[in-house]
Amino acid sequence: MKRTLTCIGCPMGCQVTVDYEGETINSVVGNTCPRGDIYARKEVTHPTRIVTTTVRVHGGVIPQVSVKTASDIPKEKMFAVVQDLRCVDVNAPVAMGDVVLENAAGTGVSVIATKNVPKK
């Protein structure tokens, strides 16, 4: 089976073609750097994503803070992480890097604030 992807491993955006059978990769062609090969293999066998969204802030100068997963998570867990975050509220002040949710959706990955939100 063949699958063509646009690599997001670097700014080049190479069109990478992966020839595979199940989880066995036969070849990866079209990448101009090693990151393309790594990205293509991972995307075909075990795709992952970083989840970015916002959570509510009580007593802050703004009502929400942007957050993201501290590392990539399995793609199939994305919606479960977002669902977990629907119940999360934090109190100001919030500092960039603060953990707002540990072990999101059982992934072992924390969700962290990506911005500072001072108190009112």
C-alpha positions as CSV (number, residue, x, y, z in Angstrom):
1,M,0.0,0.0,0.0
2,K,1.2,3.5,-0.7
3,R,0.4,6.8,1.0
4,T,1.6,10.3,0.1
5,L,1.9,12.8,2.9
6,T,3.0,16.4,3.2
7,C,5.8,16.4,5.8
8,I,5.4,18.8,8.7
9,G,8.8,18.0,10.2
10,C,10.5,21.1,8.9
11,P,9.5,24.2,6.8
12,M,10.3,22.4,3.5
13,G,6.9,20.6,3.3
14,C,8.1,17.7,1.2
15,Q,5.7,15.3,-0.5
16,V,6.7,12.0,1.1
17,T,5.5,8.7,-0.2
18,V,5.4,5.7,2.1
19,D,5.2,2.1,0.8
20,Y,4.0,-0.1,3.6
21,E,2.2,-3.3,4.5
22,G,0.4,-3.1,7.9
23,E,3.0,-1.7,10.2
24,T,5.9,-2.8,8.1
25,I,7.5,0.1,6.2
26,N,9.1,-1.0,2.9
27,S,10.3,2.5,1.8
28,V,10.0,6.2,2.3
29,V,10.8,8.5,-0.6
30,G,10.6,12.2,-1.3
31,N,12.0,13.6,2.0
32,T,14.9,16.0,1.8
33,C,15.9,15.6,5.5
34,P,15.9,12.8,8.1
35,R,12.9,14.4,9.8
36,G,10.7,13.6,6.8
37,D,11.6,9.9,7.1
38,I,10.8,9.9,10.8
39,Y,7.6,11.8,10.4
40,A,6.3,9.6,7.6
41,R,7.0,6.4,9.4
42,K,5.3,7.6,12.6
43,E,2.3,9.1,10.7
44,V,1.6,5.8,8.9
45,T,2.0,3.5,11.9
46,H,1.2,5.5,15.0
47,P,0.0,9.0,14.3
48,T,0.3,11.6,17.2
49,R,-0.8,15.2,17.7
50,I,-0.3,18.1,20.0
51,V,-3.7,19.3,21.3
52,T,-4.1,23.1,21.7
53,T,-7.2,24.8,23.1
54,T,-8.2,27.1,26.0
55,V,-9.6,26.7,29.6
56,R,-11.5,29.1,31.7
57,V,-9.8,31.3,34.2
58,H,-11.5,32.7,37.3
59,G,-10.3,36.1,38.6
60,G,-7.9,36.8,35.8
61,V,-7.5,39.8,33.5
62,I,-8.8,37.6,30.7
63,P,-11.4,34.9,31.0
64,Q,-9.4,32.1,29.3
65,V,-5.9,30.8,29.0
66,S,-4.4,29.0,26.0
67,V,-3.2,25.5,26.8
68,K,-1.5,22.6,25.0
69,T,-0.4,19.0,25.7
70,A,3.2,19.0,27.0
71,S,4.0,16.5,24.3
72,D,2.3,14.6,21.5
73,I,-0.4,12.1,22.2
74,P,-2.0,9.3,20.1
75,K,-4.2,10.9,17.5
76,E,-7.2,8.7,18.6
77,K,-7.1,10.3,22.1
78,M,-7.5,13.9,20.9
79,F,-11.2,14.2,21.4
80,A,-10.9,12.5,24.8
81,V,-8.4,15.1,25.9
82,V,-10.6,18.0,24.8
83,Q,-13.5,16.4,26.6
84,D,-11.5,16.2,29.8
85,L,-10.5,19.9,29.5
86,R,-14.2,21.0,29.2
87,C,-14.4,20.5,33.0
88,V,-11.2,22.3,33.8
89,D,-11.2,25.8,35.4
90,V,-8.1,27.5,36.9
91,N,-7.7,30.4,39.2
92,A,-5.6,33.4,38.4
93,P,-2.7,34.0,38.4
94,V,-1.7,31.4,35.8
95,A,1.9,31.2,34.7
96,M,3.2,29.8,31.4
97,G,4.1,26.2,31.9
98,D,1.7,25.6,34.8
99,V,0.1,22.2,34.7
100,V,-3.7,22.6,34.3
101,L,-4.5,18.9,33.9
102,E,-2.3,15.8,34.6
103,N,-2.5,12.6,32.7
104,A,-5.0,13.9,30.2
105,A,-7.4,11.1,29.0
106,G,-5.1,8.5,30.5
107,T,-2.3,9.4,28.0
108,G,0.3,10.1,30.7
109,V,0.8,13.6,29.2
110,S,0.0,16.8,31.1
111,V,-1.8,19.8,29.6
112,I,0.1,23.1,30.3
113,A,-0.7,26.8,30.1
114,T,1.0,28.6,27.2
115,K,0.5,32.1,28.5
116,N,0.6,34.2,31.7
117,V,-2.7,35.4,33.1
118,P,-2.4,37.8,36.0
119,K,-5.1,38.4,38.6
120,K,-7.5,41.3,38.1
